Amino acid sequence: MPLITVIIVLIVAGVILYLINNYIPMDRKIKTILNAVVVIVIVLWLLQTFGVIGSLNSVKIT
């Protein structure tokens, strides 16, 4: 995956989180949970993209 694609995805995710945090009225606890989930998903995606962890397709949530 080209580096420019990774940068664009990170910028878009950051802008979406910024907009959600500033313009959608939610309880602060919900915003904190939402931010944590998004950061964890992005970190896992980056680790998979750069080959640090294997494919996440074999992970099954039951």
CHARMM-style PDB file with segment names, atoms N, HN, CA, C and O in Angstrom:
ATOM      1  N   MET     1       0.855  -1.169   0.000  1.00  0.00      PROA
ATOM      2  CA  MET     1       0.000   0.000   0.000  1.00  0.00      PROA
ATOM      3  C   MET     1       0.902   1.234   0.000  1.00  0.00      PROA
ATOM      4  O   MET     1       1.831   1.329   0.802  1.00  0.00      PROA
ATOM      5  N   PRO     2       0.631   2.152  -0.879  1.00  0.00      PROA
ATOM      6  CA  PRO     2       1.464   3.353  -0.949  1.00  0.00      PROA
ATOM      7  C   PRO     2       1.368   4.192   0.333  1.00  0.00      PROA
ATOM      8  O   PRO     2       0.338   4.220   1.006  1.00  0.00      PROA
ATOM      9  N   LEU     3       2.456   4.860   0.639  1.00  0.00      PROA
ATOM     10  HN  LEU     3       3.293   4.837   0.092  1.00  0.00      PROA
ATOM     11  CA  LEU     3       2.510   5.668   1.854  1.00  0.00      PROA
ATOM     12  C   LEU     3       1.511   6.816   1.811  1.00  0.00      PROA
ATOM     13  O   LEU     3       0.969   7.204   2.847  1.00  0.00      PROA
ATOM     14  N   ILE     4       1.264   7.357   0.641  1.00  0.00      PROA
ATOM     15  HN  ILE     4       1.704   7.043  -0.200  1.00  0.00      PROA
ATOM     16  CA  ILE     4       0.319   8.465   0.520  1.00  0.00      PROA
ATOM     17  C   ILE     4      -1.088   8.021   0.906  1.00  0.00      PROA
ATOM     18  O   ILE     4      -1.851   8.810   1.463  1.00  0.00      PROA
ATOM     19  N   THR     5      -1.443   6.774   0.621  1.00  0.00      PROA
ATOM     20  HN  THR     5      -0.823   6.132   0.168  1.00  0.00      PROA
ATOM     21  CA  THR     5      -2.751   6.242   1.005  1.00  0.00      PROA
ATOM     22  C   THR     5      -2.869   6.159   2.521  1.00  0.00      PROA
ATOM     23  O   THR     5      -3.908   6.497   3.088  1.00  0.00      PROA
ATOM     24  N   VAL     6      -1.816   5.716   3.166  1.00  0.00      PROA
ATOM     25  HN  VAL     6      -0.972   5.442   2.706  1.00  0.00      PROA
ATOM     26  CA  VAL     6      -1.814   5.626   4.629  1.00  0.00      PROA
ATOM     27  C   VAL     6      -1.993   7.018   5.235  1.00  0.00      PROA
ATOM     28  O   VAL     6      -2.774   7.197   6.168  1.00  0.00      PROA
ATOM     29  N   ILE     7      -1.272   7.991   4.703  1.00  0.00      PROA
ATOM     30  HN  ILE     7      -0.637   7.845   3.945  1.00  0.00      PROA
ATOM     31  CA  ILE     7      -1.370   9.354   5.218  1.00  0.00      PROA
ATOM     32  C   ILE     7      -2.772   9.919   5.012  1.00  0.00      PROA
ATOM     33  O   ILE     7      -3.316  10.567   5.906  1.00  0.00      PROA
ATOM     34  N   ILE     8      -3.353   9.683   3.855  1.00  0.00      PROA
ATOM     35  HN  ILE     8      -2.911   9.157   3.128  1.00  0.00      PROA
ATOM     36  CA  ILE     8      -4.705  10.176   3.576  1.00  0.00      PROA
ATOM     37  C   ILE     8      -5.715   9.546   4.529  1.00  0.00      PROA
ATOM     38  O   ILE     8      -6.595  10.239   5.041  1.00  0.00      PROA
ATOM     39  N   VAL     9      -5.602   8.250   4.773  1.00  0.00      PROA
ATOM     40  HN  VAL     9      -4.888   7.687   4.357  1.00  0.00      PROA
ATOM     41  CA  VAL     9      -6.527   7.572   5.692  1.00  0.00      PROA
ATOM     42  C   VAL     9      -6.390   8.147   7.102  1.00  0.00      PROA
ATOM     43  O   VAL     9      -7.395   8.353   7.781  1.00  0.00      PROA
ATOM     44  N   LEU    10      -5.167   8.406   7.546  1.00  0.00      PROA
ATOM     45  HN  LEU    10      -4.350   8.239   6.994  1.00  0.00      PROA
ATOM     46  CA  LEU    10      -4.963   8.968   8.879  1.00  0.00      PROA
ATOM     47  C   LEU    10      -5.545  10.381   8.978  1.00  0.00      PROA
ATOM     48  O   LEU    10      -6.137  10.737   9.996  1.00  0.00      PROA
ATOM     49  N   ILE    11      -5.379  11.179   7.933  1.00  0.00      PROA
ATOM     50  HN  ILE    11      -4.898  10.889   7.106  1.00  0.00      PROA
ATOM     51  CA  ILE    11      -5.932  12.532   7.935  1.00  0.00      PROA
ATOM     52  C   ILE    11      -7.459  12.488   7.957  1.00  0.00      PROA
ATOM     53  O   ILE    11      -8.090  13.226   8.714  1.00  0.00      PROA
ATOM     54  N   VAL    12      -8.051  11.631   7.134  1.00  0.00      PROA
ATOM     55  HN  VAL    12      -7.539  11.032   6.519  1.00  0.00      PROA
ATOM     56  CA  VAL    12      -9.513  11.521   7.092  1.00  0.00      PROA
ATOM     57  C   VAL    12     -10.055  11.042   8.436  1.00  0.00      PROA
ATOM     58  O   VAL    12     -11.057  11.570   8.917  1.00  0.00      PROA
ATOM     59  N   ALA    13      -9.413  10.061   9.043  1.00  0.00      PROA
ATOM     60  HN  ALA    13      -8.598   9.632   8.652  1.00  0.00      PROA
ATOM     61  CA  ALA    13      -9.865   9.574  10.347  1.00  0.00      PROA
ATOM     62  C   ALA    13      -9.753  10.675  11.403  1.00  0.00      PROA
ATOM     63  O   ALA    13     -10.639  10.818  12.246  1.00  0.00      PROA
ATOM     64  N   GLY    14      -8.688  11.437  11.363  1.00  0.00      PROA
ATOM     65  HN  GLY    14      -7.968  11.321  10.678  1.00  0.00      PROA
ATOM     66  CA  GLY    14      -8.516  12.538  12.304  1.00  0.00      PROA
ATOM     67  C   GLY    14      -9.573  13.613  12.137  1.00  0.00      PROA
ATOM     68  O   GLY    14     -10.102  14.123  13.125  1.00  0.00      PROA
ATOM     69  N   VAL    15      -9.886  13.962  10.895  1.00  0.00      PROA
ATOM     70  HN  VAL    15      -9.456  13.548  10.093  1.00  0.00      PROA
ATOM     71  CA  VAL    15     -10.905  14.985  10.638  1.00  0.00      PROA
ATOM     72  C   VAL    15     -12.277  14.490  11.087  1.00  0.00      PROA
ATOM     73  O   VAL    15     -13.047  15.249  11.675  1.00  0.00      PROA
ATOM     74  N   ILE    16     -12.583  13.235  10.818  1.00  0.00      PROA
ATOM     75  HN  ILE    16     -11.957  12.619  10.341  1.00  0.00      PROA
ATOM     76  CA  ILE    16     -13.878  12.686  11.239  1.00  0.00      PROA
ATOM     77  C   ILE    16     -13.993  12.686  12.766  1.00  0.00      PROA
ATOM     78  O   ILE    16     -15.036  13.051  13.309  1.00  0.00      PROA
ATOM     79  N   LEU    17     -12.928  12.278  13.457  1.00  0.00      PROA
ATOM     80  HN  LEU    17     -12.081  11.981  13.016  1.00  0.00      PROA
ATOM     81  CA  LEU    17     -12.960  12.316  14.924  1.00  0.00      PROA
ATOM     82  C   LEU    17     -13.099  13.738  15.438  1.00  0.00      PROA
ATOM     83  O   LEU    17     -13.831  13.981  16.398  1.00  0.00      PROA
ATOM     84  N   TYR    18     -12.406  14.678  14.813  1.00  0.00      PROA
ATOM     85  HN  TYR    18     -11.812  14.481  14.034  1.00  0.00      PROA
ATOM     86  CA  TYR    18     -12.505  16.076  15.213  1.00  0.00      PROA
ATOM     87  C   TYR    18     -13.945  16.578  15.061  1.00  0.00      PROA
ATOM     88  O   TYR    18     -14.485  17.223  15.960  1.00  0.00      PROA
ATOM     89  N   LEU    19     -14.550  16.277  13.930  1.00  0.00      PROA
ATOM     90  HN  LEU    19     -14.112  15.753  13.200  1.00  0.00      PROA
ATOM     91  CA  LEU    19     -15.918  16.732  13.688  1.00  0.00      PROA
ATOM     92  C   LEU    19     -16.897  16.102  14.670  1.00  0.00      PROA
ATOM     93  O   LEU    19     -17.791  16.778  15.180  1.00  0.00      PROA
ATOM     94  N   ILE    20     -16.732  14.816  14.932  1.00  0.00      PROA
ATOM     95  HN  ILE    20     -16.006  14.267  14.518  1.00  0.00      PROA
ATOM     96  CA  ILE    20     -17.611  14.135  15.887  1.00  0.00      PROA
ATOM     97  C   ILE    20     -17.443  14.729  17.281  1.00  0.00      PROA
ATOM     98  O   ILE    20     -18.427  14.979  17.977  1.00  0.00      PROA
ATOM     99  N   ASN    21     -16.196  14.953  17.685  1.00  0.00      PROA
ATOM    100  HN  ASN    21     -15.397  14.751  17.119  1.00  0.00      PROA
ATOM    101  CA  ASN    21     -15.948  15.463  19.039  1.00  0.00      PROA
ATOM    102  C   ASN    21     -16.451  16.888  19.232  1.00  0.00      PROA
ATOM    103  O   ASN    21     -16.841  17.258  20.339  1.00  0.00      PROA
ATOM    104  N   ASN    22     -16.446  17.689  18.175  1.00  0.00      PROA
ATOM    105  HN  ASN    22     -16.129  17.388  17.275  1.00  0.00      PROA
ATOM    106  CA  ASN    22     -16.811  19.088  18.345  1.00  0.00      PROA
ATOM    107  C   ASN    22     -18.250  19.419  17.976  1.00  0.00      PROA
ATOM    108  O   ASN    22     -18.804  20.376  18.517  1.00  0.00      PROA
ATOM    109  N   TYR    23     -18.869  18.675  17.088  1.00  0.00      PROA
ATOM    110  HN  TYR    23     -18.418  17.898  16.649  1.00  0.00      PROA
ATOM    111  CA  TYR    23     -20.164  19.093  16.572  1.00  0.00      PROA
ATOM    112  C   TYR    23     -21.317  18.154  16.876  1.00  0.00      PROA
ATOM    113  O   TYR    23     -22.470  18.511  16.635  1.00  0.00      PROA
ATOM    114  N   ILE    24     -21.049  16.976  17.392  1.00  0.00      PROA
ATOM    115  HN  ILE    24     -20.112  16.686  17.587  1.00  0.00      PROA
ATOM    116  CA  ILE    24     -22.134  16.065  17.744  1.00  0.00      PROA
ATOM    117  C   ILE    24     -22.246  16.024  19.264  1.00  0.00      PROA
ATOM    118  O   ILE    24     -21.301  15.625  19.945  1.00  0.00      PROA
ATOM    119  N   PRO    25     -23.392  16.431  19.799  1.00  0.00      PROA
ATOM    120  CA  PRO    25     -23.533  16.442  21.261  1.00  0.00      PROA
ATOM    121  C   PRO    25     -23.696  15.019  21.809  1.00  0.00      PROA
ATOM    122  O   PRO    25     -24.683  14.334  21.543  1.00  0.00      PROA
ATOM    123  N   MET    26     -22.698  14.608  22.576  1.00  0.00      PROA
ATOM    124  HN  MET    26     -21.896  15.165  22.792  1.00  0.00      PROA
ATOM    125  CA  MET    26     -22.717  13.297  23.226  1.00  0.00      PROA
ATOM    126  C   MET    26     -22.117  13.454  24.617  1.00  0.00      PROA
ATOM    127  O   MET    26     -21.420  14.425  24.909  1.00  0.00      PROA
ATOM    128  N   ASP    27     -22.403  12.486  25.455  1.00  0.00      PROA
ATOM    129  HN  ASP    27     -22.969  11.697  25.217  1.00  0.00      PROA
ATOM    130  CA  ASP    27     -21.784  12.449  26.767  1.00  0.00      PROA
ATOM    131  C   ASP    27     -20.268  12.271  26.607  1.00  0.00      PROA
ATOM    132  O   ASP    27     -19.811  11.601  25.681  1.00  0.00      PROA
ATOM    133  N   ARG    28     -19.501  12.872  27.511  1.00  0.00      PROA
ATOM    134  HN  ARG    28     -19.873  13.417  28.263  1.00  0.00      PROA
ATOM    135  CA  ARG    28     -18.039  12.825  27.411  1.00  0.00      PROA
ATOM    136  C   ARG    28     -17.509  11.386  27.497  1.00  0.00      PROA
ATOM    137  O   ARG    28     -16.513  11.055  26.854  1.00  0.00      PROA
ATOM    138  N   LYS    29     -18.169  10.538  28.285  1.00  0.00      PROA
ATOM    139  HN  LYS    29     -18.978  10.807  28.807  1.00  0.00      PROA
ATOM    140  CA  LYS    29     -17.728   9.145  28.412  1.00  0.00      PROA
ATOM    141  C   LYS    29     -17.871   8.407  27.086  1.00  0.00      PROA
ATOM    142  O   LYS    29     -17.005   7.614  26.719  1.00  0.00      PROA
ATOM    143  N   ILE    30     -18.959   8.664  26.368  1.00  0.00      PROA
ATOM    144  HN  ILE    30     -19.663   9.309  26.666  1.00  0.00      PROA
ATOM    145  CA  ILE    30     -19.177   8.007  25.073  1.00  0.00      PROA
ATOM    146  C   ILE    30     -18.120   8.470  24.072  1.00  0.00      PROA
ATOM    147  O   ILE    30     -17.597   7.664  23.302  1.00  0.00      PROA
ATOM    148  N   LYS    31     -17.805   9.773  24.080  1.00  0.00      PROA
ATOM    149  HN  LYS    31     -18.231  10.428  24.706  1.00  0.00      PROA
ATOM    150  CA  LYS    31     -16.778  10.288  23.176  1.00  0.00      PROA
ATOM    151  C   LYS    31     -15.422   9.663  23.469  1.00  0.00      PROA
ATOM    152  O   LYS    31     -14.665   9.348  22.551  1.00  0.00      PROA
ATOM    153  N   THR    32     -15.116   9.484  24.754  1.00  0.00      PROA
ATOM    154  HN  THR    32     -15.731   9.739  25.500  1.00  0.00      PROA
ATOM    155  CA  THR    32     -13.839   8.868  25.129  1.00  0.00      PROA
ATOM    156  C   THR    32     -13.762   7.432  24.640  1.00  0.00      PROA
ATOM    157  O   THR    32     -12.732   7.006  24.119  1.00  0.00      PROA
ATOM    158  N   ILE    33     -14.843   6.685  24.803  1.00  0.00      PROA
ATOM    159  HN  ILE    33     -15.681   7.032  25.226  1.00  0.00      PROA
ATOM    160  CA  ILE    33     -14.879   5.305  24.328  1.00  0.00      PROA
ATOM    161  C   ILE    33     -14.759   5.250  22.816  1.00  0.00      PROA
ATOM    162  O   ILE    33     -14.015   4.429  22.282  1.00  0.00      PROA
ATOM    163  N   LEU    34     -15.484   6.117  22.122  1.00  0.00      PROA
ATOM    164  HN  LEU    34     -16.089   6.785  22.556  1.00  0.00      PROA
ATOM    165  CA  LEU    34     -15.421   6.179  20.665  1.00  0.00      PROA
ATOM    166  C   LEU    34     -14.012   6.497  20.185  1.00  0.00      PROA
ATOM    167  O   LEU    34     -13.516   5.865  19.252  1.00  0.00      PROA
ATOM    168  N   ASN    35     -13.366   7.470  20.816  1.00  0.00      PROA
ATOM    169  HN  ASN    35     -13.769   7.983  21.574  1.00  0.00      PROA
ATOM    170  CA  ASN    35     -11.994   7.816  20.442  1.00  0.00      PROA
ATOM    171  C   ASN    35     -11.045   6.652  20.670  1.00  0.00      PROA
ATOM    172  O   ASN    35     -10.181   6.386  19.834  1.00  0.00      PROA
ATOM    173  N   ALA    36     -11.192   5.958  21.781  1.00  0.00      PROA
ATOM    174  HN  ALA    36     -11.893   6.173  22.460  1.00  0.00      PROA
ATOM    175  CA  ALA    36     -10.312   4.824  22.078  1.00  0.00      PROA
ATOM    176  C   ALA    36     -10.496   3.701  21.057  1.00  0.00      PROA
ATOM    177  O   ALA    36      -9.520   3.108  20.598  1.00  0.00      PROA
ATOM    178  N   VAL    37     -11.742   3.415  20.707  1.00  0.00      PROA
ATOM    179  HN  VAL    37     -12.534   3.896  21.080  1.00  0.00      PROA
ATOM    180  CA  VAL    37     -12.012   2.355  19.732  1.00  0.00      PROA
ATOM    181  C   VAL    37     -11.413   2.707  18.375  1.00  0.00      PROA
ATOM    182  O   VAL    37     -10.799   1.862  17.722  1.00  0.00      PROA
ATOM    183  N   VAL    38     -11.594   3.955  17.954  1.00  0.00      PROA
ATOM    184  HN  VAL    38     -12.093   4.641  18.484  1.00  0.00      PROA
ATOM    185  CA  VAL    38     -11.050   4.373  16.656  1.00  0.00      PROA
ATOM    186  C   VAL    38      -9.531   4.302  16.660  1.00  0.00      PROA
ATOM    187  O   VAL    38      -8.940   3.847  15.681  1.00  0.00      PROA
ATOM    188  N   VAL    39      -8.890   4.735  17.723  1.00  0.00      PROA
ATOM    189  HN  VAL    39      -9.370   5.105  18.519  1.00  0.00      PROA
ATOM    190  CA  VAL    39      -7.425   4.682  17.799  1.00  0.00      PROA
ATOM    191  C   VAL    39      -6.935   3.242  17.775  1.00  0.00      PROA
ATOM    192  O   VAL    39      -5.951   2.941  17.099  1.00  0.00      PROA
ATOM    193  N   ILE    40      -7.595   2.352  18.494  1.00  0.00      PROA
ATOM    194  HN  ILE    40      -8.394   2.596  19.043  1.00  0.00      PROA
ATOM    195  CA  ILE    40      -7.184   0.945  18.503  1.00  0.00      PROA
ATOM    196  C   ILE    40      -7.327   0.332  17.115  1.00  0.00      PROA
ATOM    197  O   ILE    40      -6.444  -0.395  16.660  1.00  0.00      PROA
ATOM    198  N   VAL    41      -8.442   0.626  16.440  1.00  0.00      PROA
ATOM    199  HN  VAL    41      -9.160   1.217  16.809  1.00  0.00      PROA
ATOM    200  CA  VAL    41      -8.655   0.087  15.093  1.00  0.00      PROA
ATOM    201  C   VAL    41      -7.597   0.620  14.127  1.00  0.00      PROA
ATOM    202  O   VAL    41      -7.082  -0.133  13.300  1.00  0.00      PROA
ATOM    203  N   ILE    42      -7.273   1.897  14.222  1.00  0.00      PROA
ATOM    204  HN  ILE    42      -7.691   2.509  14.894  1.00  0.00      PROA
ATOM    205  CA  ILE    42      -6.265   2.479  13.330  1.00  0.00      PROA
ATOM    206  C   ILE    42      -4.886   1.894  13.609  1.00  0.00      PROA
ATOM    207  O   ILE    42      -4.135   1.614  12.674  1.00  0.00      PROA
ATOM    208  N   VAL    43      -4.543   1.706  14.869  1.00  0.00      PROA
ATOM    209  HN  VAL    43      -5.153   1.934  15.629  1.00  0.00      PROA
ATOM    210  CA  VAL    43      -3.240   1.112  15.195  1.00  0.00      PROA
ATOM    211  C   VAL    43      -3.161  -0.312  14.661  1.00  0.00      PROA
ATOM    212  O   VAL    43      -2.143  -0.696  14.085  1.00  0.00      PROA
ATOM    213  N   LEU    44      -4.216  -1.099  14.841  1.00  0.00      PROA
ATOM    214  HN  LEU    44      -5.043  -0.787  15.308  1.00  0.00      PROA
ATOM    215  CA  LEU    44      -4.219  -2.465  14.300  1.00  0.00      PROA
ATOM    216  C   LEU    44      -4.108  -2.461  12.777  1.00  0.00      PROA
ATOM    217  O   LEU    44      -3.398  -3.288  12.203  1.00  0.00      PROA
ATOM    218  N   TRP    45      -4.805  -1.536  12.125  1.00  0.00      PROA
ATOM    219  HN  TRP    45      -5.381  -0.864  12.592  1.00  0.00      PROA
ATOM    220  CA  TRP    45      -4.737  -1.438  10.667  1.00  0.00      PROA
ATOM    221  C   TRP    45      -3.326  -1.059  10.213  1.00  0.00      PROA
ATOM    222  O   TRP    45      -2.814  -1.613   9.240  1.00  0.00      PROA
ATOM    223  N   LEU    46      -2.700  -0.116  10.918  1.00  0.00      PROA
ATOM    224  HN  LEU    46      -3.115   0.335  11.708  1.00  0.00      PROA
ATOM    225  CA  LEU    46      -1.329   0.272  10.568  1.00  0.00      PROA
ATOM    226  C   LEU    46      -0.353  -0.883  10.766  1.00  0.00      PROA
ATOM    227  O   LEU    46       0.524  -1.104   9.931  1.00  0.00      PROA
ATOM    228  N   LEU    47      -0.499  -1.612  11.852  1.00  0.00      PROA
ATOM    229  HN  LEU    47      -1.212  -1.433  12.530  1.00  0.00      PROA
ATOM    230  CA  LEU    47       0.384  -2.763  12.099  1.00  0.00      PROA
ATOM    231  C   LEU    47       0.219  -3.820  11.018  1.00  0.00      PROA
ATOM    232  O   LEU    47       1.195  -4.429  10.580  1.00  0.00      PROA
ATOM    233  N   GLN    48      -1.015  -4.034  10.590  1.00  0.00      PROA
ATOM    234  HN  GLN    48      -1.808  -3.540  10.946  1.00  0.00      PROA
ATOM    235  CA  GLN    48      -1.248  -5.006   9.525  1.00  0.00      PROA
ATOM    236  C   GLN    48      -0.713  -4.484   8.195  1.00  0.00      PROA
ATOM    237  O   GLN    48      -0.141  -5.245   7.415  1.00  0.00      PROA
ATOM    238  N   THR    49      -0.895  -3.199   7.934  1.00  0.00      PROA
ATOM    239  HN  THR    49      -1.360  -2.581   8.568  1.00  0.00      PROA
ATOM    240  CA  THR    49      -0.437  -2.614   6.674  1.00  0.00      PROA
ATOM    241  C   THR    49       1.072  -2.705   6.533  1.00  0.00      PROA
ATOM    242  O   THR    49       1.575  -3.007   5.451  1.00  0.00      PROA
ATOM    243  N   PHE    50       1.797  -2.450   7.610  1.00  0.00      PROA
ATOM    244  HN  PHE    50       1.388  -2.205   8.489  1.00  0.00      PROA
ATOM    245  CA  PHE    50       3.256  -2.490   7.559  1.00  0.00      PROA
ATOM    246  C   PHE    50       3.822  -3.878   7.819  1.00  0.00      PROA
ATOM    247  O   PHE    50       5.041  -4.049   7.861  1.00  0.00      PROA
ATOM    248  N   GLY    51       2.963  -4.865   7.993  1.00  0.00      PROA
ATOM    249  HN  GLY    51       1.973  -4.726   7.959  1.00  0.00      PROA
ATOM    250  CA  GLY    51       3.410  -6.250   8.098  1.00  0.00      PROA
ATOM    251  C   GLY    51       3.930  -6.655   9.457  1.00  0.00      PROA
ATOM    252  O   GLY    51       4.590  -7.686   9.579  1.00  0.00      PROA
ATOM    253  N   VAL    52       3.650  -5.866  10.486  1.00  0.00      PROA
ATOM    254  HN  VAL    52       3.114  -5.028  10.386  1.00  0.00      PROA
ATOM    255  CA  VAL    52       4.114  -6.213  11.824  1.00  0.00      PROA
ATOM    256  C   VAL    52       3.318  -7.385  12.373  1.00  0.00      PROA
ATOM    257  O   VAL    52       3.872  -8.270  13.025  1.00  0.00      PROA
ATOM    258  N   ILE    53       2.023  -7.389  12.109  1.00  0.00      PROA
ATOM    259  HN  ILE    53       1.573  -6.670  11.580  1.00  0.00      PROA
ATOM    260  CA  ILE    53       1.202  -8.530  12.497  1.00  0.00      PROA
ATOM    261  C   ILE    53       0.662  -9.165  11.231  1.00  0.00      PROA
ATOM    262  O   ILE    53       0.574  -8.525  10.183  1.00  0.00      PROA
ATOM    263  N   GLY    54       0.307 -10.420  11.342  1.00  0.00      PROA
ATOM    264  HN  GLY    54       0.378 -10.940  12.193  1.00  0.00      PROA
ATOM    265  CA  GLY    54      -0.201 -11.138  10.183  1.00  0.00      PROA
ATOM    266  C   GLY    54      -1.594 -10.693   9.803  1.00  0.00      PROA
ATOM    267  O   GLY    54      -2.120  -9.727  10.356  1.00  0.00      PROA
ATOM    268  N   SER    55      -2.173 -11.377   8.888  1.00  0.00      PROA
ATOM    269  HN  SER    55      -1.745 -12.162   8.439  1.00  0.00      PROA
ATOM    270  CA  SER    55      -3.496 -11.043   8.395  1.00  0.00      PROA
ATOM    271  C   SER    55      -4.518 -11.219   9.509  1.00  0.00      PROA
ATOM    272  O   SER    55      -4.496 -12.205  10.246  1.00  0.00      PROA
ATOM    273  N   LEU    56      -5.409 -10.248   9.614  1.00  0.00      PROA
ATOM    274  HN  LEU    56      -5.428  -9.448   9.015  1.00  0.00      PROA
ATOM    275  CA  LEU    56      -6.453 -10.320  10.633  1.00  0.00      PROA
ATOM    276  C   LEU    56      -7.678 -11.059  10.125  1.00  0.00      PROA
ATOM    277  O   LEU    56      -8.680 -11.143  10.835  1.00  0.00      PROA
ATOM    278  N   ASN    57      -7.622 -11.602   8.903  1.00  0.00      PROA
ATOM    279  HN  ASN    57      -6.808 -11.534   8.326  1.00  0.00      PROA
ATOM    280  CA  ASN    57      -8.752 -12.332   8.356  1.00  0.00      PROA
ATOM    281  C   ASN    57      -8.993 -13.637   9.105  1.00  0.00      PROA
ATOM    282  O   ASN    57     -10.120 -14.132   9.144  1.00  0.00      PROA
ATOM    283  N   SER    58      -7.943 -14.196   9.699  1.00  0.00      PROA
ATOM    284  HN  SER    58      -7.027 -13.794   9.667  1.00  0.00      PROA
ATOM    285  CA  SER    58      -8.091 -15.473  10.381  1.00  0.00      PROA
ATOM    286  C   SER    58      -8.633 -15.307  11.799  1.00  0.00      PROA
ATOM    287  O   SER    58      -8.950 -16.305  12.447  1.00  0.00      PROA
ATOM    288  N   VAL    59      -8.749 -14.082  12.296  1.00  0.00      PROA
ATOM    289  HN  VAL    59      -8.492 -13.272  11.770  1.00  0.00      PROA
ATOM    290  CA  VAL    59      -9.280 -13.831  13.628  1.00  0.00      PROA
ATOM    291  C   VAL    59     -10.797 -13.908  13.581  1.00  0.00      PROA
ATOM    292  O   VAL    59     -11.445 -13.219  12.794  1.00  0.00      PROA
ATOM    293  N   LYS    60     -11.354 -14.758  14.439  1.00  0.00      PROA
ATOM    294  HN  LYS    60     -10.828 -15.318  15.079  1.00  0.00      PROA
ATOM    295  CA  LYS    60     -12.800 -14.937  14.488  1.00  0.00      PROA
ATOM    296  C   LYS    60     -13.307 -14.526  15.848  1.00  0.00      PROA
ATOM    297  O   LYS    60     -12.799 -14.977  16.875  1.00  0.00      PROA
ATOM    298  N   ILE    61     -14.315 -13.663  15.856  1.00  0.00      PROA
ATOM    299  HN  ILE    61     -14.728 -13.296  15.022  1.00  0.00      PROA
ATOM    300  CA  ILE    61     -14.923 -13.226  17.087  1.00  0.00      PROA
ATOM    301  C   ILE    61     -16.227 -13.993  17.245  1.00  0.00      PROA
ATOM    302  O   ILE    61     -17.121 -13.909  16.403  1.00  0.00      PROA
ATOM    303  N   THR    62     -16.320 -14.747  18.346  1.00  0.00      PROA
ATOM    304  HN  THR    62     -15.594 -14.815  19.030  1.00  0.00      PROA
ATOM    305  CA  THR    62     -17.532 -15.538  18.584  1.00  0.00      PROA
ATOM    306  C   THR    62     -18.218 -15.126  19.850  1.00  0.00      PROA
ATOM    307  OT1 THR    62     -19.254 -15.689  20.203  1.00  0.00      PROA
TER     308      THR     62
END
